[in-house]
């Protein structure tokens, strides 16, 4: 039983470290502490707050995958335009756009690694 309480305390602390708020109100069902995180309110006694980390990580992973696919598609489209472009000014603009897309893609990949590391811990 003590291990379960320790895990709840650890999960609650993790939520607070990531920007969660401890509310002054108490749970109407059990009188326990309420936490607010990402617009949702959780009771540390009634709710399984250990699952909140997994939901957040999943959501982040889904978002990074969508963004990676979108940026990859934009890189491909812009490369095709650059290939057929004759005007130097337009070529410069497209090349700068490609560099920005690549920078975004690199940042998304770094974010993915960070999220994976958190997920493994």
Secondary structure, DSSP 8 states (H G I E B T S, - for coil): -HHHHHHHHHHHHHHHHTT-EEEEEE-TTT--EEEEETTEEEETTTS-THHHHHHHHHHHHHHHHHHHHHHHHHHHHHHHHHHH---HHHHHHHHHHHHHHHHHHHHHHHHHHHHHHHHH-
